Amino acid sequence: MQGRRSNHCLFVPACRSAFASSAMTPRERILNAFLGRPVDRVPFGLSFGWNAWGETFDRWKRETGNPDLDVHRALDFDPGFAQPQVHYGAWPHFQAQVLAEDEHFIISRDFRGITMKNRRDGSSMPDFMDYPVKSGNDWERYKAQRLDPHQPGRIAEDLRAFKEHARDRAVQVGVFPWGIFGTVRDLLGAEELLIAFYDMPEVVQDMMNHLTTLWLHLYEQVANVVQIDHIHIWEDMSGRNGSLISPAMVEQFMMPCYDRIVEFARECGAQLVSVDTDGDCSQLLPIMTGHGINMFLPFEVAAGNDVVQYRRRYPNLAILGGLDKRALAKGKDAIDIEVNRCREMIRLGRYIPSWDHLIPPDVSWDNYKYAAEKIRDACRGQ
């Protein structure tokens, strides 16, 4: 395939953060920061952890008196990863439908065929009510009708135009909500998937294998035109007590798919392969890093994750997140503790600061701005 290179290794020798003497492109800055190379400054404002619930944005617009508030511009965020428009899931989409509604809630079916209940103000996670796959036959129909890798239109933009637009930015494929565990859970339901590992393991394995084949086909089309720097896998497969499935099941069901993705990354020269999971990720990290994952996020503090300890345990791991979003509502003293944690992680290297989840509506604009300015200074060595 055109554009592939095999002379890049996913891992480079560890080194502590150092500051380069000349200005860098956003791509160089992100890759160097995560890979432990010198940077002119650490990227600031990267990832969903700097974003907020819709109700939070509404609060900030009221508090600033600016109905057109652009947080990225107001706080001078750096550009993040450039992502081509790709249909990684159901294609053609299911027709989105509102099934019922009242003054507080909307029940709807989304483009994946999932029925969910959402608050009108968008201030909470959805309540998932029904799923498109309930049996092996349902899966065969869904796979044939919605998950054909060769279905025209899956690449939703001109990749050559995207390449020009993303010239100085790091390129990412794979986005929320697509992952080996995460997507299968979304198609079956969480409890249903956990039972399916025992009742219909062949179906679960086929779902994971087929999704991996689909994504690799799409990644290859992108890599034929533009250099991929980062492959992202969204899982959200942990709770406060650890992984939702045993380490043995992670190895058996998921890691063959991870091995295929990591091998593709090596072939195309993508230097980062990341996993996003909430909750306590301590059981997953040794398994996944052993299979070539070299970046993790968001290290939810409420679940007991301490990024400084993880840094010492995994010196080659690129880390994004690990700052406790709850501190933002508590005030400047609590925020300063997180800023000090951020500075320590920047010193240790291979780290870009981010809050450990979306910002909730109990956070004032003044607190958020105070924290952002302190962390921006830390990223710039001030």
Secondary structure, 3 states (H helix, E strand, C coil): CCCCCCCCCCCCCCCCCCECCCCCCHHHHHHHHHHCCCECCCCCCCCHHHCECHHHHHHHHHHHCCCCCCHHHHCCCCCCCECCCECCCCCCCCCCEEEEECCCEEEEECCCCCEEEEECCCCCCCEEEECCCCCHHHHHHHHHHHCCCCCCCCECCCHHHHHHHCCCCCEEECCCCCCHHHHHHHHHCHHHHHHHHHHCHHHHHHHHHHHHHHHHHHHHHHHCCCCCCEEEEECCCEECCEECCCHHHHHHHHHHHHHHHHHHHHHHCCCEEEEECCCCCCCHHHHHHHCCCCEEECCCHHHCCCHHHHHHHCCCCEEECCECCCHHHHCHHHHHHHHHHHHHHHHHCCEECCECCCECCCCCHHHHHHHHHHHHHHHCCC
